[in-house]
Amino acid sequence: MSRSSGDKVPTMVDVARRAGVSPSTVSYAMTGARPISEATRKRIQQAMLDLGYRPNVFARGLKSKRSHIIAVLFPKDERGMNLGSMEYIFGASDHAQNRGYHLLLWTSAAEELGDLAGLAQQGLVDGALLMEVRLEDPRVEVLRESELTFTMLGQTADPGDLDYVDTDFDQCARLAVAHLADQGHRHLGFVHQDAATIASGRGNAIRLRDGMLRAARDVGVTLTALTCQSHIAGGREAFAELLTADPRATAVIAFNEQAAPGIMAAAVEHGWRIPEDFSVVSIDMPAQAALMTTPTMTTVGPVAAAMGKRATEMLIRRIEGQQLGVPSQALFEGELVVRASSGPAPSAH
């Protein structure tokens, strides 16, 4: 039996009337709070199918005392949310739905610990995925004190026994630097996040910056690291700063999805061709974004959706008691995808 868009949404009372039972019996069938006969259960299930009734997510969770809702803690700031961040969340959401859970996106600032404590203590969510993790992240202590199960997409300076999924930033740095060094580039720029993000202790930005400096030193190339605002204009400014700091720079590695197109535009306006005169490589830029730049962007990074899926599975296993004791910790290596934005250094042509 199908419903038109104008029909009234069926209720538990409608299901009970159609199945010839009381509303409380329908509730027992959904939650398992009391035993009912198999014949009655099947009659109720058929009534639900006939009416197109969808049980409330909270009602489904009553049997196990769980809501089957996971909070994604993504602190909103002036940078907003880029495609890369959305890839992590989409991967998490798809896997959560496959496992019978729903995601709640929580965008309160990382410093709003009172709001986070309230969320954790209300019983609204079964667990949390912590994103934009800082090396010293005050949210971790709030979640621990509230005893809310959580997994980190990222890691603190000393994660200890905490569950996390993170990018192997040292490996990504080595891959990006080696790609350009092998093409003859000896003077590189590294454009990463804005100064406020670095000052806040954002783990991914600091780990990658340090990894880039080590990788450049190991292969004997010069690397100039610059902070950059996360927008097109910021990329243009970073390009100008790079040429001032090192006029011999022939390539840049960017860890700033929003600023990368500005870097490329500034290089072209400077009279340089990409990649003939200047190469650009982006770290952790999803394929969708890389294919929208002109020319298309060479990238290094893991598949963000796969990391979101892995973190969600870790969390659900912990919520459901399938993972006890030892922490679950995983590093994802990056893959080099060479597109049109990188090539041999000018002197190596």
Secondary structure, DSSP 8 states (H G I E B T S, - for coil): ----TTS----HHHHHHHHTS-HHHHHHHHH-SS---HHHHHHHHHHHHHHT----HHHHHTTTT---EEEEE----TT---HHHHHHHHHHHHHHHHTT-EEEEE---TT-HHHHHHHHHTTS-SEEEE-S-BTT-HHHHHHHHHT-EEEEES--SS-TT--EEEE-HHHHHHHHHHHHHHTT--EEEEE-S-HHHHHHTBHHHHHHHHHHHHHHHHHT-EEEEE---SSHHHHHHHHHHHHHH-TT--EEEE--TTTHHHHHHHHHHTT--TTTT-EEEEES--HHHHTTSSS--EEEE--HHHHHHHHHHHHHHHHTTSS-SS--EEEE--EEE--TT----GGG-
